[in-house]
Amino acid sequence: MNKNITPLIPGIAMSAAVTFAAWLLELAEIGIFGRAWLESLVLAILLGSLVRTFSTVPARCEPGIRFSGKILLEVAVLLLGASVSAGAILEHGLPLLGGIALCVVLAIAFSYGVGKLLRLPHHMAVLIACGNSICGNSAIAAVAPVIDADGKDVASAIAFTAVLGVAVVLLLPLLDRAFGLSPLQYGVFAGMTVYAVPQVLAAAAPVSQASLHIGTLVKLVRVLMLGPVVLVLSLLGRGGQGERRALPLSHLVPWFIVGFLVLMTLRSFDLVPHALLAPAHVGAGWLTSMSMAALGLGVDARAVLRAGGRVSAVVVVSLVGLGLISWGLITVLAIH
């Protein structure tokens, strides 16, 4: 066991150091301005990205950074389920669930159309469409083997989505302040437009707990759309040629989402001991902060320049389209 843990320690320690620095900066903001304009979650991403972009991250830290950005985040999402009641999303019932699924389908179609219009190769257009519309890098990684995508296409799609995802996390709270969205509206909008689950936590938590809860729920429904989408692509079979592939169920429905839904169900029926609620909430917060730092440490901002102009244009236009589709959902369902 020690042999398995030891290689992770340098990267976990580096993620913790960035998290601690972000926490100190938040305290400094409060001391100087009377409030935190950038919360520690967002600062952790920024600091991590600055470290990755402008200095050399030691190779021995990489395993621990990957562990912090993935496993710690997954545990944090699972623990978050203990503090979330399904009432907020069930208040709108099937219309919201159906609307999320429809928005994902429309966003994939729109993004793929933009990609083909700008003459991207078929595989690259599919990767960007699925990553933009479902869950960023996870969707790209899941779809790539099904459509037999080239490694360079996968790398380009993931690199730009990672950088743009951080930019969205930073800009969304400003959008909330500019348009005066209600916590429920902002949560739905963040859950529909932000790429990855950890980024939803970073974008929604600074606004309100209500936004965090509904945003996480909406995002998880989007993630669950990955299964049907991959199944359809598998049935279509890599453009009609070659062997059709299927992914294991664990790749389509990750364990932490199952755990989140189980805890959320138990919480909704008041079956989680009240003595565990506060520790679960605090634990989720600390683990999320560390995973945000690790997320930043994995993002080199210079990847934008390497991704290429057409890829950049397709991803940006697709994101704008996803935002408009998401706002249409909020308007049609009269979410206030």
C-alpha positions as CSV (number, residue, x, y, z in Angstrom):
1,M,0.0,0.0,0.0
2,N,2.8,2.4,0.9
3,K,4.4,1.8,-2.5
4,N,1.2,2.9,-4.1
5,I,0.7,6.0,-2.0
6,T,4.3,7.3,-1.9
7,P,4.5,8.4,-5.6
8,L,1.3,10.5,-5.0
9,I,2.6,12.5,-2.1
10,P,4.6,15.2,-4.0
11,G,1.7,16.1,-6.3
12,I,-0.9,16.0,-3.4
13,A,1.5,18.3,-1.4
14,M,1.8,20.7,-4.3
15,S,-2.0,20.8,-4.8
16,A,-2.4,21.4,-1.1
17,A,0.2,24.2,-1.2
18,V,-1.6,26.0,-4.0
19,T,-4.9,25.6,-2.2
20,F,-3.4,27.1,1.0
21,A,-2.0,30.0,-1.0
22,A,-5.4,30.6,-2.6
23,W,-7.0,30.6,0.9
24,L,-4.4,33.2,2.1
25,L,-5.2,35.4,-0.9
26,E,-8.9,35.2,-0.2
27,L,-8.3,36.3,3.4
28,A,-6.1,39.1,2.1
29,E,-8.9,40.2,-0.2
30,I,-11.4,40.3,2.7
31,G,-8.9,42.3,4.8
32,I,-8.3,44.9,2.0
33,F,-11.6,45.1,0.3
34,G,-14.0,43.9,2.9
35,R,-15.1,41.0,0.6
36,A,-13.6,38.3,-1.6
37,W,-13.9,39.3,-5.3
38,L,-12.3,36.0,-6.3
39,E,-13.0,33.1,-3.9
40,S,-10.4,30.6,-3.0
41,L,-11.8,28.0,-5.4
42,V,-11.3,30.2,-8.4
43,L,-7.9,31.5,-7.1
44,A,-6.7,27.9,-6.7
45,I,-7.4,27.3,-10.4
46,L,-5.7,30.5,-11.4
47,L,-2.6,30.0,-9.3
48,G,-2.3,26.4,-10.5
49,S,-2.5,27.4,-14.1
50,L,0.1,30.2,-13.6
51,V,2.5,27.7,-12.0
52,R,2.0,25.3,-14.9
53,T,2.3,28.0,-17.6
54,F,5.2,30.0,-16.3
55,S,7.3,27.4,-14.5
56,T,8.3,23.7,-14.7
57,V,6.2,21.3,-12.6
58,P,8.5,18.4,-11.5
59,A,7.7,15.1,-13.1
60,R,7.5,13.4,-9.7
61,C,4.5,15.6,-8.9
62,E,2.4,14.6,-11.9
63,P,0.9,11.3,-10.4
64,G,-0.3,13.2,-7.3
65,I,-1.7,16.1,-9.3
66,R,-3.7,13.7,-11.5
67,F,-4.9,11.9,-8.4
68,S,-5.9,15.2,-6.7
69,G,-7.7,16.4,-9.8
70,K,-9.6,13.2,-10.4
71,I,-10.0,11.0,-7.3
72,L,-10.3,13.7,-4.7
73,L,-12.8,15.6,-6.9
74,E,-14.9,12.5,-7.3
75,V,-15.0,11.9,-3.6
76,A,-15.9,15.6,-3.1
77,V,-18.8,15.3,-5.6
78,L,-20.0,12.1,-3.8
79,L,-19.9,13.8,-0.4
80,L,-21.8,16.8,-1.9
81,G,-24.8,14.5,-2.4
82,A,-25.3,14.3,1.4
83,S,-26.1,18.0,1.5
84,V,-28.3,18.1,-1.6
85,S,-32.1,17.5,-1.6
86,A,-33.7,16.5,-4.9
87,G,-36.6,19.0,-4.2
88,A,-35.1,21.8,-6.3
89,I,-34.9,19.8,-9.5
90,L,-38.1,17.8,-8.8
91,E,-40.0,21.1,-8.4
92,H,-39.9,21.4,-12.2
93,G,-40.1,17.6,-12.6
94,L,-39.8,15.9,-16.0
95,P,-39.9,19.1,-18.0
96,L,-36.5,20.1,-16.6
97,L,-35.0,16.7,-17.1
98,G,-36.4,16.4,-20.6
99,G,-35.3,19.9,-21.4
100,I,-31.7,19.2,-20.3
101,A,-31.6,16.1,-22.6
102,L,-33.0,18.1,-25.5
103,C,-30.5,20.9,-25.0
104,V,-27.6,18.4,-25.1
105,V,-28.9,17.0,-28.4
106,L,-29.4,20.5,-29.9
107,A,-26.0,21.6,-28.7
108,I,-24.3,18.6,-30.2
109,A,-26.0,19.2,-33.6
110,F,-25.2,22.9,-33.5
111,S,-21.6,22.4,-32.5
112,Y,-21.0,19.7,-35.1
113,G,-22.6,21.9,-37.8
114,V,-20.3,24.8,-36.9
115,G,-17.3,22.5,-37.1
116,K,-18.2,21.2,-40.5
117,L,-19.0,24.8,-41.7
118,L,-15.5,25.8,-40.7
119,R,-14.1,22.6,-42.5
120,L,-12.9,20.7,-39.5
121,P,-12.4,17.0,-40.0
122,H,-15.4,14.8,-39.1
123,H,-13.7,13.2,-36.0
124,M,-12.5,16.6,-34.7
125,A,-16.0,18.1,-35.1
126,V,-17.6,15.2,-33.3
127,L,-15.1,15.4,-30.4
128,I,-15.6,19.1,-29.9
129,A,-19.4,18.8,-30.2
130,C,-19.6,16.1,-27.5
131,G,-17.0,17.7,-25.3
132,N,-18.8,21.1,-25.5
133,S,-22.3,19.7,-25.0
134,I,-21.8,17.0,-22.3
135,C,-18.8,17.1,-20.0
136,G,-15.6,18.4,-21.6
137,N,-12.5,16.2,-21.5
138,S,-14.4,13.2,-20.1
139,A,-16.7,13.1,-23.0
140,I,-13.9,13.6,-25.5
141,A,-12.0,10.7,-23.9
142,A,-15.1,8.5,-23.9
143,V,-16.1,9.3,-27.5
144,A,-12.5,9.1,-29.0
145,P,-12.2,5.2,-29.1
146,V,-15.8,4.8,-30.4
147,I,-15.2,7.0,-33.5
148,D,-11.5,5.9,-33.8
149,A,-10.3,9.5,-33.5
150,D,-6.7,10.4,-34.1
151,G,-4.5,11.1,-31.1
152,K,-3.6,14.6,-32.3
153,D,-7.3,15.5,-32.7
154,V,-8.0,14.2,-29.2
155,A,-5.0,16.2,-27.8
156,S,-6.1,19.4,-29.5
157,A,-9.7,19.1,-28.5
158,I,-8.8,18.4,-24.8
159,A,-6.1,21.2,-24.6
160,F,-8.4,24.0,-25.8
161,T,-11.5,22.8,-23.8
162,A,-9.4,22.7,-20.6
163,V,-8.2,26.3,-21.1
164,L,-11.6,27.6,-22.1
165,G,-13.3,25.7,-19.3
166,V,-11.2,27.7,-16.8
167,A,-12.1,31.0,-18.6
168,V,-15.8,30.1,-18.3
169,V,-15.5,29.5,-14.6
170,L,-14.0,32.9,-14.1
171,L,-16.5,34.8,-16.3
172,L,-19.8,33.2,-15.2
173,P,-20.0,34.9,-11.8
174,L,-19.5,38.2,-13.6
175,L,-22.5,37.3,-15.8
176,D,-24.6,36.7,-12.8
177,R,-23.8,40.1,-11.4
178,A,-24.4,41.8,-14.7
179,F,-27.8,40.3,-15.4
180,G,-29.0,39.8,-11.9
181,L,-29.9,36.1,-12.2
182,S,-31.7,34.4,-9.4
183,P,-29.8,31.6,-7.6
184,L,-31.9,29.0,-9.4
185,Q,-31.5,30.6,-12.8
186,Y,-27.7,30.9,-12.3
187,G,-27.4,27.4,-11.1
188,V,-29.2,25.9,-14.1
189,F,-27.2,28.1,-16.5
190,A,-23.9,27.1,-14.9
191,G,-24.9,23.5,-14.9
192,M,-25.8,23.7,-18.6
193,T,-22.8,25.6,-19.9
194,V,-19.7,24.7,-17.8
195,Y,-17.8,21.8,-19.1
196,A,-16.8,19.6,-16.2
197,V,-18.3,18.8,-12.8
198,P,-15.4,20.4,-10.8
199,Q,-15.7,23.5,-12.8
200,V,-19.4,23.7,-12.0
201,L,-18.6,23.6,-8.4
202,A,-16.0,26.4,-8.8
203,A,-18.4,28.5,-10.9
204,A,-21.5,28.1,-8.7
205,A,-20.2,27.9,-5.1
206,P,-19.1,31.6,-5.0
207,V,-22.7,32.7,-5.9
208,S,-24.9,30.7,-3.4
209,Q,-25.5,27.2,-2.0
210,A,-28.7,27.0,-3.9
211,S,-26.8,27.7,-7.2
212,L,-24.3,25.1,-6.3
213,H,-26.9,22.4,-5.6
214,I,-29.0,22.9,-8.6
215,G,-26.0,23.5,-10.8
216,T,-24.5,20.2,-9.7
217,L,-27.7,18.3,-10.3
218,V,-28.2,19.8,-13.8
219,K,-24.6,19.0,-14.7
220,L,-24.9,15.4,-13.5
221,V,-28.0,15.0,-15.7
222,R,-25.8,16.2,-18.6
223,V,-23.1,13.8,-17.7
224,L,-25.6,10.9,-17.7
225,M,-26.3,11.8,-21.4
226,L,-22.9,10.5,-22.2
227,G,-24.1,6.9,-22.2
228,P,-26.9,7.3,-24.8
229,V,-24.6,9.5,-27.0
230,V,-21.8,7.0,-27.0
231,L,-24.2,4.2,-27.6
232,V,-25.6,6.0,-30.7
233,L,-22.1,6.8,-32.0
234,S,-21.2,3.1,-31.4
235,L,-24.2,1.9,-33.4
236,L,-23.4,4.3,-36.2
237,G,-20.0,2.7,-36.3
238,R,-17.2,5.1,-37.0
239,G,-18.7,6.6,-40.1
240,G,-20.1,3.3,-41.2
241,Q,-16.8,1.5,-41.4
242,G,-14.9,-0.9,-39.3
243,E,-15.6,-2.6,-36.0
244,R,-18.2,-1.1,-33.6
245,R,-17.0,-0.6,-30.1
246,A,-18.8,-0.5,-26.8
247,L,-17.4,1.0,-23.6
248,P,-17.8,-0.5,-20.1
249,L,-20.8,0.7,-18.1
250,S,-18.4,2.2,-15.5
251,H,-17.1,4.6,-18.2
252,L,-20.6,5.8,-19.0
253,V,-22.0,6.1,-15.5
254,P,-19.0,6.9,-13.2
255,W,-19.1,5.5,-9.6
256,F,-19.1,8.9,-8.0
257,I,-22.2,10.0,-9.8
258,V,-23.9,6.8,-8.6
259,G,-22.7,7.6,-5.1
260,F,-23.9,11.2,-5.3
261,L,-27.4,10.1,-6.5
262,V,-27.6,7.5,-3.7
263,L,-26.6,10.1,-1.0
264,M,-28.9,12.7,-2.5
265,T,-31.8,10.2,-2.3
266,L,-31.0,9.3,1.3
267,R,-30.7,13.0,2.1
268,S,-34.1,13.7,0.4
269,F,-35.8,11.1,2.7
270,D,-33.9,12.4,5.8
271,L,-32.0,9.1,6.1
272,V,-28.5,10.7,6.5
273,P,-27.6,11.1,10.2
274,H,-27.5,14.9,11.0
275,A,-24.2,14.5,12.8
276,L,-22.6,13.5,9.4
277,L,-23.9,16.5,7.4
278,A,-21.5,19.1,8.6
279,P,-18.3,16.9,8.3
280,A,-19.5,15.8,4.8
281,H,-20.0,19.5,3.8
282,V,-16.6,20.6,5.1
283,G,-14.8,17.6,3.6
284,A,-16.4,18.2,0.2
285,G,-15.3,21.8,0.4
286,W,-11.6,21.0,1.2
287,L,-11.4,18.2,-1.3
288,T,-13.0,20.5,-4.0
289,S,-10.4,23.2,-3.3
290,M,-7.5,20.8,-3.7
291,S,-9.0,19.4,-6.9
292,M,-9.4,22.9,-8.3
293,A,-5.7,23.5,-7.6
294,A,-4.8,20.3,-9.3
295,L,-7.1,21.2,-12.2
296,G,-5.2,24.5,-12.6
297,L,-1.8,22.7,-12.4
298,G,-2.9,20.6,-15.3
299,V,-3.7,23.5,-17.6
300,D,-1.1,25.2,-19.7
301,A,-2.6,28.5,-21.0
302,R,-0.3,28.3,-24.0
303,A,-2.3,25.3,-25.3
304,V,-4.7,27.9,-26.8
305,L,-2.0,29.0,-29.2
306,R,-1.2,25.4,-30.1
307,A,-4.8,24.4,-30.7
308,G,-5.2,26.3,-34.0
309,G,-7.5,29.1,-35.2
310,R,-10.3,27.0,-36.6
311,V,-10.5,24.7,-33.5
312,S,-10.6,27.8,-31.3
313,A,-13.3,29.4,-33.3
314,V,-15.5,26.3,-33.3
315,V,-15.2,25.8,-29.6
316,V,-16.0,29.4,-28.8
317,V,-18.9,29.7,-31.2
318,S,-20.2,26.3,-29.9
319,L,-20.0,27.6,-26.3
320,V,-22.0,30.7,-27.2
321,G,-24.6,28.5,-28.9
322,L,-24.8,26.3,-25.8
323,G,-25.3,29.4,-23.7
324,L,-28.2,30.6,-25.9
325,I,-29.8,27.2,-25.9
326,S,-29.5,27.0,-22.1
327,W,-31.1,30.4,-21.6
328,G,-33.9,29.3,-23.9
329,L,-34.5,26.3,-21.5
330,I,-34.6,28.7,-18.5
331,T,-37.1,31.0,-20.4
332,V,-39.4,28.2,-21.7
333,L,-39.6,26.6,-18.3
334,A,-40.1,30.0,-16.6
335,I,-37.4,29.2,-14.0
336,H,-37.1,32.1,-11.5
